[in-house]
Amino acid sequence: MPEVVNGNNILLGRGKIYFDRFDANGARTGELFLGNCPTFEITPTSEDIKKYSSADRSADLIASDVLRTTLAIRIVGDEFSKENLAMALFGDTATLSQTGAAVTNEAIADVLQGRYYALSKRQVSLVSVSGPSGTPTYVVDDDYKVDAVTGRIYIVEGGAITDGSDIEVDFTYGTIALPTIRGMNQTSVKGYLRFIGDPARGPKYECEIWRASLRADGAIGFISDEYASFTMAGDIESDAANHPNEPHYRLIRIV
């Protein structure tokens, strides 16, 4: 039977990536959908050793062997969820919480005009600023401005709060629970990775990687004229203890 090119096997890939990050004990924590990922690649590489003849000037290759093989993975994503950013920045997720109350006479020493000064709480209201012991009383917008969301006081240039002044601030603050990313407090990002293909053309595969070790690979453009993205690169580690017959990964032909 003559060989025939089969256009149904030409791949134009699409699909979804899920990552199940290991906890500190190496246990899985649940598969997280990474959102829109324009790139998912697996790159096999090998490290070779070669021996050349020393008997003549042509130095012919007389032996070649593979010392070891590795499998690299690369993911480009562009959905900036807190979980994705935590992975890309070697961090984890937490919550910044405060319970609403009031503060009186919070002291800020030696202020300068044209500068911001952070209060001890965020999401503030009913802010008043005065000198030590309540004298003098300063006027909002003329002498100071309030960044209520971050909880900061701006000292207005040309206002009555002169350089080197000590001030006191009274304010109330709200109850909040804000998602946060604690960057650079993790030495590695490891987990189980699942890819479920949904190609625009070609065969559909599902890929399971038992142990993926990931790291950030490239800048994250928090200020840019282009849509921002993040890149994770890494390696596929062996998990022969749990998958002796397929220790690295498996591809399943779905359709």
trRosetta pair geometry for C-beta under 8 A, 3 or more apart (Angstrom, degrees):
i j d omega theta_ij theta_ji phi_ij phi_ji
6 9 4.8 64 94 2 103 108
7 10 5.4 -30 -162 3 57 118
8 202 7.0 131 166 -119 46 44
8 203 7.4 75 144 -55 82 77
9 202 6.3 44 -175 -139 22 88
9 203 6.2 5 -124 -21 60 108
10 201 6.0 -11 95 130 88 118
10 202 5.4 -118 91 -81 40 106
11 199 5.9 -87 -155 -137 75 154
11 201 6.9 169 -146 95 22 76
11 202 3.6 -171 -100 132 53 174
11 203 6.8 -50 -89 39 98 73
12 199 5.7 126 75 -178 57 100
12 200 4.3 -53 103 65 115 101
12 201 4.1 52 25 39 109 96
12 202 6.1 149 18 1 59 114
13 40 7.6 -122 143 56 138 95
13 197 6.6 -75 -146 -138 87 107
13 199 5.1 -57 -115 -109 39 98
13 200 7.7 -6 50 17 6 82
13 202 7.4 -44 -70 60 60 133
14 197 7.1 106 77 -164 51 66
14 198 5.1 -56 99 83 99 75
14 199 5.4 145 29 -115 77 33
14 200 5.5 87 -13 -30 122 79
15 40 6.9 -68 69 32 111 144
15 195 5.7 61 127 178 138 89
15 196 5.6 -174 -166 90 105 47
15 197 4.0 -63 -84 -116 136 40
15 198 5.0 144 -97 18 61 71
15 199 7.0 -14 -48 -58 96 60
16 33 6.3 -34 -176 -141 115 100
16 34 7.9 156 -174 42 68 81
16 37 7.9 112 -141 28 35 110
16 195 7.2 166 85 -152 46 52
16 196 5.1 -5 57 56 94 95
16 198 7.0 40 -10 0 86 116
17 33 7.6 119 81 -154 50 54
17 34 4.7 -19 87 31 100 126
17 37 5.1 1 15 20 126 157
17 40 5.8 171 -70 -89 127 137
17 75 6.4 137 -176 -131 174 129
17 77 7.9 -109 58 -83 135 113
17 193 6.9 -19 -167 -167 95 97
17 194 7.4 153 -157 84 47 52
17 195 5.3 -17 -102 -101 72 78
18 31 4.1 24 164 179 126 111
18 32 6.4 154 -159 69 72 33
18 33 5.5 -38 -99 -89 82 51
18 34 6.9 -165 -99 -11 27 85
18 193 7.2 155 83 -157 56 49
18 194 4.4 -7 59 60 105 99
18 195 7.7 -169 23 -74 70 33
18 196 7.6 34 -4 -5 108 101
19 31 7.0 140 65 -150 19 64
19 32 5.5 -30 64 58 73 91
19 34 5.9 59 0 -59 107 111
19 87 7.3 35 108 -91 158 160
19 191 5.4 80 177 96 86 138
19 192 7.5 156 -159 82 47 50
19 193 5.4 -12 -107 -105 73 77
19 194 7.9 -163 -73 26 33 68
19 212 7.5 -89 -131 65 98 136
19 214 8.0 -20 -139 -14 142 153
20 28 4.7 4 154 -153 123 105
20 29 6.4 168 -173 50 74 62
20 30 6.2 -164 -130 94 91 17
20 31 4.6 -46 -68 -85 98 61
20 32 7.1 150 -85 6 44 73
20 191 5.0 -176 86 178 51 111
20 192 4.1 -5 56 57 114 97
20 193 7.5 -152 23 -69 75 33
20 194 7.5 48 -12 -5 105 100
21 28 8.0 128 75 -145 30 55
21 29 5.7 -22 72 38 74 121
21 32 7.2 -1 -6 11 96 124
21 87 7.1 -139 -88 -89 132 110
21 189 6.8 -57 -129 -163 108 82
21 190 7.4 105 -153 80 65 42
21 191 4.1 -77 -107 -74 35 142
22 25 7.9 -132 172 74 94 46
22 26 5.1 -17 -171 -143 130 37
22 27 6.5 129 -153 58 75 27
22 28 6.4 -50 -99 -86 62 45
22 29 7.2 151 -128 -10 16 97
22 190 5.0 -19 28 95 124 91
22 191 5.0 -163 -15 -91 73 66
22 192 7.7 103 -55 -13 85 74
23 26 7.2 -54 66 16 62 15
23 27 5.2 -12 37 58 106 83
23 28 8.0 -43 -2 38 85 1
23 29 5.5 109 -46 -60 96 115
26 190 7.9 -25 -122 98 71 129
28 191 7.2 101 -120 -150 76 85
28 192 5.9 -9 -108 8 120 125
31 192 7.4 -68 -91 90 90 106
31 194 6.2 -13 -135 25 136 126
32 83 5.5 -111 178 142 159 157
34 37 5.6 36 102 -50 120 124
34 75 7.3 -25 144 174 167 140
34 77 5.5 -96 156 -108 113 143
34 79 7.0 148 154 53 58 115
34 84 6.1 104 -151 -95 80 110
35 77 6.3 90 73 -164 95 113
35 78 7.6 -119 115 69 116 52
35 79 3.0 -49 118 31 158 154
35 81 6.5 157 -26 -13 137 117
35 84 6.9 -54 23 -54 121 145
36 77 6.9 129 89 -155 55 71
36 78 5.6 -39 92 58 106 90
36 79 5.3 119 33 -36 80 107
37 40 5.9 58 127 -50 127 97
37 75 5.8 -39 -157 -168 132 93
37 76 6.3 135 -166 80 74 52
37 77 4.6 -38 -102 -94 83 77
37 78 7.6 161 -100 11 37 71
38 76 5.3 -39 62 93 88 112
38 77 7.8 167 16 -102 69 27
38 78 6.8 36 -10 -7 104 117
38 229 7.5 -47 23 -126 119 144
39 74 6.4 -33 134 119 117 96
39 75 6.5 160 95 -153 79 31
39 76 3.8 48 39 26 112 108
39 231 8.0 -3 67 -120 131 91
40 73 7.7 -17 -167 -169 72 96
40 74 7.5 168 -147 86 30 58
40 75 5.6 10 -105 -108 70 77
40 195 5.8 147 159 -117 157 139
41 73 6.7 158 85 -155 58 50
41 74 4.5 -1 54 53 106 99
41 75 7.9 -161 25 -67 69 42
42 71 6.0 -9 -171 -175 97 103
42 72 7.3 152 -159 81 47 47
42 73 5.6 -18 -101 -100 65 76
42 207 7.5 -156 -38 -155 140 158
42 236 7.5 20 -138 -32 105 134
42 249 7.8 -117 -123 58 148 161
43 71 7.2 151 75 -161 45 53
43 72 4.4 -19 61 63 100 99
43 73 7.5 -178 18 -79 77 27
43 74 7.1 33 -8 -5 114 108
44 69 6.6 -7 -169 -175 96 110
44 70 7.5 161 -152 87 51 44
44 71 5.4 -24 -98 -104 66 76
44 72 7.9 -176 -78 22 19 72
45 69 7.0 163 88 -156 45 63
45 70 5.3 -12 63 62 92 89
45 71 7.7 170 21 -89 70 29
45 72 6.5 28 0 -5 115 110
46 66 5.0 -53 -173 -138 128 111
46 67 7.8 139 174 45 81 66
46 68 7.2 175 -153 93 63 40
46 69 4.8 -29 -102 -102 80 78
46 70 7.7 171 -88 20 34 66
47 66 7.2 103 71 -164 49 66
47 67 4.7 -51 100 59 97 110
47 68 5.1 12 43 54 111 80
47 69 7.6 -155 17 -78 71 33
47 70 7.7 49 -19 -5 98 103
48 64 6.2 -3 -175 -170 121 92
48 65 6.9 155 -155 84 73 36
48 66 5.7 -49 -101 -103 70 53
48 67 6.6 166 -121 1 14 88
49 64 7.3 171 87 -148 50 48
49 65 5.5 -11 58 63 94 85
49 66 8.0 158 17 -112 76 8
49 67 5.3 86 -22 -51 104 107
50 61 6.1 -52 -169 -136 112 105
50 63 7.1 158 -158 90 45 61
50 64 5.0 -3 -110 -105 78 84
51 61 7.4 107 77 -159 49 61
51 62 5.5 -61 104 67 95 87
51 63 3.9 16 43 53 116 102
51 64 7.3 -146 24 -64 71 48
52 59 4.6 24 163 172 123 91
52 60 6.7 167 -155 86 75 28
52 61 5.7 -48 -101 -96 74 48
52 62 6.6 122 -137 9 22 87
53 56 6.4 7 122 34 125 77
53 58 7.4 22 68 82 121 80
53 59 5.7 -174 66 -146 73 37
53 60 4.8 23 14 51 123 76
53 61 7.8 -95 -7 -41 83 6
53 62 5.0 98 -56 -33 85 125
54 59 7.1 21 -91 -116 40 83
56 59 7.3 -145 84 -49 61 41
56 60 7.6 23 62 -2 105 95
61 64 6.2 11 174 -46 120 112
66 69 6.4 11 170 -54 129 91
70 235 6.2 -49 -175 -140 111 113
70 236 7.8 152 -178 49 66 80
71 235 6.8 114 79 -161 59 67
71 236 4.1 -18 85 36 113 122
71 248 6.1 97 22 -180 146 140
71 249 7.4 -128 118 9 163 122
72 233 6.8 -2 -179 -174 106 94
72 234 7.1 166 -155 92 68 30
72 235 5.8 -44 -106 -99 59 63
72 236 7.6 -138 -81 -1 14 83
73 193 7.4 125 171 72 170 168
73 209 7.1 -13 -62 -96 153 169
73 212 6.1 -36 38 -141 151 116
73 214 7.6 -58 82 -94 112 87
73 233 7.1 168 89 -154 54 49
73 234 5.5 -15 59 66 93 78
73 235 7.1 164 15 -101 84 12
73 236 6.2 93 -27 -48 111 90
74 217 7.2 -68 -131 56 93 155
74 231 6.9 -12 -168 -170 91 99
74 232 7.3 163 -153 89 44 53
74 233 4.9 -7 -105 -107 79 81
75 214 7.6 -23 27 -130 120 128
75 231 7.1 159 85 -156 52 51
75 232 4.6 -4 58 59 101 98
75 233 7.7 -170 25 -74 64 40
76 229 5.6 19 -179 165 95 132
76 230 7.4 170 -152 85 54 40
76 231 5.1 -19 -101 -102 76 79
76 232 8.0 -173 -77 24 32 65
77 84 5.9 -122 110 -154 148 135
77 229 6.5 163 86 -161 35 83
77 230 5.6 -16 64 60 86 87
77 231 7.9 166 21 -88 66 33
77 232 7.4 16 5 3 108 104
78 227 6.1 32 -162 144 137 111
78 228 6.7 149 -144 95 85 54
78 229 4.2 -49 -88 -104 89 83
78 230 7.4 163 -88 16 42 66
79 84 6.1 130 92 -7 76 163
80 84 6.3 -130 -136 78 30 123
80 85 5.8 46 -166 -57 78 108
80 228 6.9 22 -55 93 129 122
80 230 7.6 113 -98 -15 80 119
81 84 4.7 93 55 8 82 102
81 85 7.0 -154 89 -3 41 87
82 85 5.8 -56 -145 41 31 109
82 86 6.2 38 154 -26 65 106
82 93 5.1 83 139 -113 116 120
82 179 4.9 -93 -70 150 162 130
82 180 7.7 87 -146 88 129 9
82 181 5.6 -162 -159 -65 84 99
83 86 5.7 -51 -148 31 30 114
83 87 6.8 28 154 -16 62 102
83 93 6.2 -43 -86 -41 62 137
84 87 5.9 -57 -156 35 33 108
84 88 6.3 24 153 -14 68 111
84 230 6.7 150 155 49 105 142
85 88 5.6 -59 -141 43 34 108
85 89 5.8 5 166 3 70 116
85 91 7.6 -14 125 54 76 119
85 181 5.2 -69 107 -93 113 162
85 220 8.0 97 -129 -158 84 162
85 230 7.5 174 -102 -47 55 161
86 89 6.4 -72 -136 52 22 92
86 91 4.5 -104 -146 84 71 85
86 92 5.3 64 -168 -121 131 19
86 93 5.2 -82 -61 -49 152 78
86 181 4.9 -149 -80 -138 80 103
86 182 7.7 30 -126 45 102 58
86 183 7.7 -143 -127 -90 55 62
87 90 8.0 27 -175 -70 27 30
87 189 5.0 96 -148 -143 81 153
87 214 6.5 8 179 100 111 136
87 232 6.5 -14 134 -93 114 140
88 216 5.0 84 -170 -98 62 105
88 220 6.3 95 144 -72 136 138
88 230 4.2 -39 -116 -178 152 146
88 231 8.0 98 -130 53 110 32
88 232 6.4 -107 -97 -70 76 96
89 181 6.5 73 62 151 136 131
89 183 4.2 -53 142 -127 122 107
89 184 6.8 -66 156 -40 83 68
89 216 6.7 50 -80 -59 33 144
89 220 7.6 -56 -69 2 96 154
90 183 6.6 70 70 -169 70 68
90 184 5.2 48 89 -99 109 44
90 185 7.6 157 130 34 82 35
90 186 5.1 -155 177 68 69 85
90 187 7.3 27 -166 -110 118 12
90 188 7.8 -15 -133 -77 97 13
90 189 6.8 -124 -110 -38 59 105
90 215 7.7 9 -74 -138 103 71
90 216 6.8 -89 -32 -9 88 113
91 181 5.0 89 102 171 145 87
91 182 4.9 175 -166 86 111 49
91 183 3.9 -72 -61 -102 134 37
91 184 6.2 -11 -74 1 89 36
91 185 5.8 56 -129 31 69 83
91 186 6.0 167 -110 10 14 105
92 181 7.6 174 88 -152 23 61
92 182 5.6 -12 58 55 71 100
92 185 6.6 -74 15 75 95 106
92 186 5.9 108 -37 -43 94 125
93 179 6.5 -23 -164 -167 108 96
93 180 7.0 142 -159 79 58 50
93 181 6.1 -36 -101 -101 62 61
93 182 7.5 169 -104 13 11 83
94 179 7.9 143 81 -159 37 52
94 180 5.0 -28 71 69 83 101
94 181 7.8 152 25 -98 77 15
94 182 5.5 43 2 -24 122 115
95 177 5.3 -5 -178 -172 122 85
95 178 6.8 144 -161 70 65 38
95 179 6.2 -42 -104 -101 69 43
95 180 6.5 152 -112 16 15 93
96 122 7.8 42 139 19 128 145
96 176 7.1 -6 107 113 87 109
96 177 7.4 158 78 -155 49 35
96 178 4.4 -18 59 61 102 97
96 179 7.8 -15 16 68 83 4
96 180 4.8 86 -28 -38 99 130
97 176 6.8 -170 -138 93 41 62
97 177 4.9 7 -103 -107 87 74
97 178 7.7 -173 -71 22 43 64
98 121 5.9 143 -175 -142 163 100
98 122 6.8 152 19 42 146 87
98 123 7.8 174 65 42 127 110
98 173 6.5 -33 129 129 137 125
98 174 7.7 91 91 91 105 49
98 175 6.7 -151 98 -131 63 42
98 176 5.5 23 44 44 87 88
99 175 5.2 6 -136 -112 44 95
100 172 7.0 31 -172 171 95 94
100 173 5.9 -158 -131 99 64 59
100 174 4.8 -26 -93 -150 112 29
100 175 4.2 -71 -21 -40 95 77
101 172 7.2 -142 115 -148 28 74
101 173 6.7 0 53 53 56 87
102 126 8.0 -37 -121 83 104 130
102 170 7.6 9 179 -174 99 84
102 171 7.2 -170 -150 102 66 37
102 172 4.6 -38 -99 -99 79 78
102 173 7.6 160 -97 13 32 70
103 106 5.2 23 146 -43 125 117
103 119 7.6 154 66 -178 153 118
103 120 6.7 150 -109 52 164 117
103 121 6.7 174 -19 7 138 127
103 169 7.5 25 105 104 112 85
103 170 6.8 -173 97 -145 64 46
103 171 5.7 3 55 58 98 75
103 172 7.6 168 17 -94 69 30
103 173 7.0 30 -5 -8 108 110
104 170 4.9 6 -122 -115 61 96
105 168 4.7 -23 -143 -169 58 128
105 169 7.9 117 -141 55 11 37
105 170 6.8 15 -37 -73 43 83
106 119 6.3 70 111 -145 158 90
106 120 6.2 -141 -138 1 141 112
106 168 6.6 138 61 -161 39 64
106 169 4.7 -36 62 61 98 89
106 170 7.5 156 12 -79 85 33
106 171 7.5 -38 16 21 130 99
107 132 7.7 30 -121 -103 106 85
107 166 6.8 -8 -164 -178 97 102
107 167 7.5 156 -151 87 51 45
107 168 5.5 -28 -93 -100 61 77
108 111 5.9 48 126 -62 110 112
108 117 5.1 77 -156 157 149 151
108 153 7.1 -155 7 52 167 137
108 166 7.2 170 88 -158 49 58
108 167 5.2 -9 61 63 96 90
108 168 7.6 171 19 -89 72 29
108 169 6.6 35 -5 -12 113 113
109 166 4.9 -14 -122 -114 63 94
110 164 5.6 -24 -139 -140 68 48
110 165 7.6 147 -117 63 22 28
110 166 6.7 3 -38 -78 46 73
111 115 6.7 -162 -170 68 80 117
111 117 6.1 -67 -116 -43 111 145
111 155 5.2 148 153 -60 124 151
111 161 6.4 -15 87 158 131 120
111 163 7.5 -127 101 -135 57 40
111 164 7.6 -71 56 13 47 6
111 165 5.6 -32 47 66 95 81
111 166 7.6 138 -1 -102 89 25
111 167 6.0 -3 -6 2 138 115
112 115 4.7 62 74 2 91 131
112 155 6.6 158 94 66 34 146
112 163 5.1 22 -125 -127 67 87
112 164 7.6 45 -84 -39 67 46
113 155 4.9 -119 -114 122 43 109
113 156 6.9 -32 -147 98 94 29
113 157 4.6 106 160 -103 117 58
113 158 7.3 118 -163 -6 147 38
113 159 6.9 167 -120 37 112 87
113 161 7.0 151 -84 93 83 86
113 162 7.4 -39 -42 -146 112 31
113 163 5.8 -73 -1 -66 90 81
114 155 6.7 -40 10 81 28 88
114 157 4.8 35 -62 -66 90 106
115 154 7.4 -171 98 -143 30 60
115 155 5.8 12 53 34 71 109
116 147 7.0 5 -140 5 124 135
116 152 4.6 10 -176 171 109 132
116 153 7.0 149 -157 76 58 40
116 154 5.2 -30 -97 -92 73 75
117 152 6.4 150 72 -160 35 78
117 153 5.0 -21 60 60 93 93
117 154 7.9 170 17 -81 70 29
117 155 7.2 48 -5 -27 111 101
118 150 7.3 -76 -120 142 92 99
118 151 6.3 55 -161 104 72 89
118 152 5.2 -41 -97 -99 53 86
119 122 7.9 162 75 -73 98 35
119 124 6.1 40 61 -53 155 152
119 151 4.3 -105 55 165 103 99
119 152 6.7 -154 0 -88 81 30
119 153 6.7 88 -48 -19 97 96
119 169 6.3 -105 -106 98 113 151
119 171 6.5 -16 -151 39 162 150
120 151 7.6 -91 62 156 27 140
121 124 6.1 117 94 -75 97 99
121 151 5.3 -160 98 -127 48 152
121 171 7.5 -163 60 97 115 121
121 173 3.8 -48 130 -93 142 169
122 149 7.0 -7 -175 157 96 42
122 150 6.0 -59 -130 -161 96 26
122 151 4.2 -115 -107 -18 41 123
122 173 6.7 98 70 -156 35 121
122 176 6.4 -48 86 28 112 155
122 178 7.9 -26 85 -9 156 143
123 148 6.6 34 -146 154 36 80
123 149 6.3 5 -89 -138 63 38
123 151 6.7 -33 8 -56 32 98
123 173 5.8 99 82 -163 73 79
123 174 4.2 -66 124 40 124 109
123 176 5.4 136 8 -46 147 133
124 127 5.8 64 135 -67 119 111
124 146 6.9 -114 87 -172 112 120
124 148 5.4 -134 63 -145 67 66
124 151 4.9 102 -18 -114 114 80
124 171 4.5 0 -168 168 120 138
124 172 6.8 142 -158 79 67 43
124 173 5.0 -39 -98 -94 67 81
124 174 7.8 -146 -81 -1 24 79
125 148 6.2 40 -77 -143 64 123
125 171 6.9 135 64 -168 30 89
125 172 5.3 -29 67 69 82 95
125 173 7.5 153 18 -93 71 33
125 174 7.3 61 -2 -41 111 96
126 170 7.6 -57 127 123 88 89
126 171 6.1 144 83 -145 70 52
126 172 4.8 38 47 14 119 104
127 140 7.3 110 88 -95 98 125
127 146 4.9 146 46 -102 154 144
127 148 7.7 -144 -20 -98 129 84
127 153 7.4 -178 179 -92 142 99
127 169 6.5 -20 -160 -168 92 102
127 170 7.2 155 -151 85 42 56
127 171 4.4 1 -100 -99 72 106
128 137 7.2 -29 180 -152 108 99
128 140 8.0 -83 -111 -49 52 106
128 169 7.2 157 81 -154 46 54
128 170 4.8 -2 55 56 95 102
128 171 7.5 -178 22 -69 58 64
129 137 7.9 124 88 -161 50 55
129 138 4.6 -33 93 55 99 119
129 140 7.6 124 19 -76 105 72
129 143 7.1 -149 82 104 127 117
129 144 5.1 32 28 31 159 155
129 153 6.5 115 -84 -143 137 141
129 161 7.5 -28 135 -72 133 138
129 167 5.5 -3 -171 -179 101 128
129 168 7.3 156 -154 79 54 44
129 169 5.3 -18 -101 -102 76 77
130 134 4.9 6 129 -145 157 38
130 135 6.5 10 175 -36 114 14
130 136 6.6 -146 -155 102 79 34
130 137 4.9 -34 -105 -103 100 55
130 138 6.3 -171 -95 4 38 82
130 167 6.9 147 79 -159 31 78
130 168 5.5 -23 68 62 82 93
130 170 7.9 22 8 -2 105 101
131 134 7.3 1 68 95 65 13
131 135 5.3 -41 64 98 110 40
131 136 5.2 59 0 27 119 52
131 138 7.7 113 -35 -35 71 98
131 165 7.0 -87 -113 -174 91 112
131 166 7.0 77 -157 84 71 72
131 167 6.4 -70 -105 -114 39 57
131 168 7.1 35 132 15 15 92
132 135 7.5 -30 76 55 52 67
132 166 5.4 25 -48 100 107 116
132 167 7.9 -126 -48 -120 59 17
132 168 6.2 108 -103 -25 39 115
133 168 7.8 127 -10 0 22 149
134 137 7.1 -6 176 -71 69 86
134 168 7.1 -55 -67 64 46 136
136 160 7.2 -70 84 145 137 136
138 142 7.7 -156 176 81 79 92
138 143 3.9 -117 -174 92 109 153
138 144 5.8 64 127 1 135 110
138 159 7.4 60 -160 157 115 123
138 160 5.9 -169 -123 73 91 115
138 161 5.8 9 -112 -53 148 104
138 167 7.4 -25 -3 -132 141 123
139 142 4.1 15 92 45 114 120
139 143 5.1 109 52 4 64 106
139 159 8.0 -149 59 -155 86 114
139 160 7.4 78 22 18 91 128
140 143 7.3 -55 -77 50 16 81
140 144 6.2 -55 -118 74 52 78
140 145 7.1 91 -168 -106 75 40
140 146 6.7 -27 -140 -14 115 107
141 144 7.9 -15 -18 75 18 39
141 145 6.2 59 -99 -91 46 81
141 156 7.4 63 165 -66 27 150
142 156 6.6 -158 142 60 26 160
142 159 5.7 133 141 -126 61 105
142 160 7.2 33 126 -2 103 100
143 155 7.6 -35 162 -149 65 63
143 156 5.6 -168 -175 35 15 116
143 159 3.8 147 -121 173 49 131
143 160 4.7 -42 -104 40 119 89
143 161 5.0 104 -177 -12 102 98
144 153 5.4 -14 -173 -173 127 98
144 154 6.3 148 -163 76 67 53
144 155 5.8 -32 -105 -106 84 45
144 156 5.9 -136 -78 -10 26 93
144 159 6.9 179 -42 121 51 168
144 161 6.3 44 -57 -2 98 145
145 153 7.5 146 74 -162 45 51
145 154 4.3 -12 58 57 95 112
145 156 6.3 100 -19 -65 91 98
146 152 7.6 151 -159 82 47 51
146 153 6.4 -23 -104 -106 62 61
146 154 7.6 -140 -60 18 19 85
147 150 5.0 -7 127 46 118 98
147 151 7.1 -39 93 30 84 13
147 152 4.2 8 50 54 117 96
147 153 7.7 -134 22 -61 81 20
147 154 6.7 84 -23 -27 98 104
148 151 7.4 19 -171 -76 29 45
151 173 7.0 15 -103 -114 124 121
153 167 7.8 -135 124 98 159 147
153 169 6.3 -132 -53 -94 147 144
155 159 6.9 -145 178 52 67 127
155 161 5.2 -110 -147 94 104 131
156 159 3.8 80 78 -27 102 131
156 161 7.3 102 42 39 73 105
161 165 5.2 -129 -168 52 75 153
161 167 6.4 -5 -135 -71 127 131
162 165 5.3 113 61 -40 64 113
182 185 5.1 -18 133 17 105 134
186 189 6.6 74 123 -69 134 73
188 213 6.3 -35 -174 -152 118 96
188 215 7.6 -56 -136 -78 66 90
189 213 7.3 125 79 -163 58 49
189 214 4.5 -50 91 68 111 94
189 215 6.8 161 33 -79 104 44
189 232 7.7 -76 85 -146 144 126
189 234 7.8 -107 78 -82 95 148
190 211 6.5 -7 -172 -165 106 82
190 212 6.9 167 -151 84 56 50
190 213 5.1 -17 -100 -102 89 68
190 214 7.3 172 -86 17 36 75
190 237 7.8 -12 -139 15 116 139
191 211 7.9 166 94 -139 12 46
191 212 6.1 -25 69 58 60 91
191 214 7.7 -26 30 5 92 115
192 208 7.5 -13 -176 -168 100 83
192 209 6.8 165 -161 87 53 65
192 210 6.1 -33 -117 -155 89 32
192 211 7.2 -34 -87 -79 59 37
192 212 7.1 110 -134 12 14 95
193 207 7.7 -9 115 112 92 98
193 208 7.6 156 87 -156 56 39
193 209 4.2 3 58 54 98 113
193 212 4.4 28 -12 -9 123 147
194 206 7.2 -10 -171 -175 90 95
194 207 7.1 161 -156 85 43 59
194 208 5.6 -6 -108 -105 78 69
194 209 7.6 -154 -70 26 37 72
195 205 7.8 24 104 105 103 88
195 206 6.8 170 90 -156 60 48
195 207 4.2 12 50 49 106 103
195 209 8.0 46 -4 -7 96 102
196 206 5.1 -4 -112 -113 65 91
196 254 7.8 50 -156 -39 80 155
197 204 4.8 -178 95 -155 107 65
197 205 4.8 56 7 53 141 60
197 206 6.6 -132 13 -71 83 44
197 207 7.7 74 -33 -8 99 91
197 254 7.2 -177 58 23 96 125
198 204 6.7 23 -100 -127 34 114
199 202 4.7 -50 121 60 157 90
199 203 7.3 52 26 72 144 30
199 204 6.0 -152 14 -89 96 69
203 253 6.1 -38 175 -141 125 98
203 255 6.7 -175 -155 88 61 65
204 253 7.4 104 79 -165 58 55
204 254 4.4 -58 108 63 105 106
204 255 4.2 40 35 38 117 96
205 251 5.0 -15 -170 -169 127 101
205 252 6.5 141 -161 70 68 45
205 253 5.9 -39 -101 -99 77 48
205 254 6.5 170 -110 3 18 89
206 251 7.2 151 77 -158 45 51
206 252 4.5 -14 59 57 96 103
206 254 5.5 82 -18 -48 98 115
207 249 6.2 12 -175 171 90 125
207 250 7.4 177 -147 89 52 42
207 251 5.3 -19 -98 -101 78 73
207 252 7.7 -169 -74 18 32 72
208 249 6.1 173 89 -157 52 76
208 250 5.5 2 53 53 98 83
208 252 7.5 36 -4 -9 102 109
209 212 4.8 58 120 -55 131 105
209 236 5.5 -106 -151 -122 117 107
209 248 7.4 -30 -137 157 76 63
209 249 4.4 -26 -99 -101 65 116
210 239 3.8 -104 114 29 138 149
210 242 6.7 174 -164 78 142 118
210 243 5.5 -149 -62 4 157 141
210 247 7.4 -90 36 179 143 42
210 248 7.2 -162 27 -179 102 17
210 249 6.7 -156 -2 -89 75 56
211 236 7.1 110 81 -168 68 56
211 237 4.1 -61 109 67 120 101
211 238 7.2 -11 50 71 130 17
211 239 4.7 144 -12 -54 115 112
212 234 5.9 90 173 101 83 135
212 235 7.6 169 -153 85 56 37
212 236 6.1 -32 -102 -104 68 61
212 237 7.4 -178 -92 14 17 85
213 234 4.8 -166 95 -174 56 120
213 235 5.2 -4 56 56 104 82
213 236 8.0 -174 20 -86 79 15
213 237 5.6 68 -18 -29 111 116
214 232 4.6 4 -170 178 119 117
214 233 7.2 142 -150 78 68 23
214 234 3.9 -94 -100 -36 43 147
215 232 6.9 148 69 -155 27 71
215 233 6.2 -33 64 69 80 71
215 234 5.6 133 10 -83 73 89
216 220 7.7 -62 -155 -37 127 109
216 230 7.1 -64 -133 -173 93 103
216 231 7.2 92 -166 79 57 65
216 232 6.5 -50 -100 -103 39 63
217 231 4.5 -77 74 113 89 107
217 232 6.4 118 13 -142 98 14
217 233 3.8 50 -38 3 150 112
218 230 7.7 165 79 -158 97 48
218 231 4.5 42 36 41 123 126
220 228 6.6 52 -176 -175 70 115
220 229 7.9 -127 -128 93 68 34
220 230 5.1 1 -104 -97 105 92
221 224 3.4 32 159 -42 132 137
221 226 6.8 45 88 65 163 91
221 228 4.5 -151 71 -115 88 93
221 229 7.7 29 27 31 102 54
222 228 6.9 47 -84 -111 28 153
224 227 7.9 -53 98 55 123 6
224 228 5.7 135 38 -79 135 84
236 248 5.1 67 138 -169 123 99
236 249 5.9 -61 -154 -30 144 116
237 248 7.8 -173 97 -124 21 73
238 247 4.5 11 -156 146 86 122
238 248 5.9 -47 -101 -78 60 74
239 242 5.1 -30 156 46 104 100
239 243 5.2 52 98 27 96 104
239 247 5.6 177 60 -167 49 70
239 248 7.5 141 22 -91 78 26
240 243 6.7 -86 -119 72 26 61
240 244 5.5 56 -173 -110 73 56
240 247 3.9 -15 -78 -113 70 133
241 244 7.6 18 -129 -67 7 81
243 246 5.2 -59 161 73 114 69
243 247 5.3 158 90 -104 92 40
244 247 6.6 8 -130 -70 22 93
246 249 7.1 -74 160 90 102 18
246 250 4.8 25 164 -66 152 107
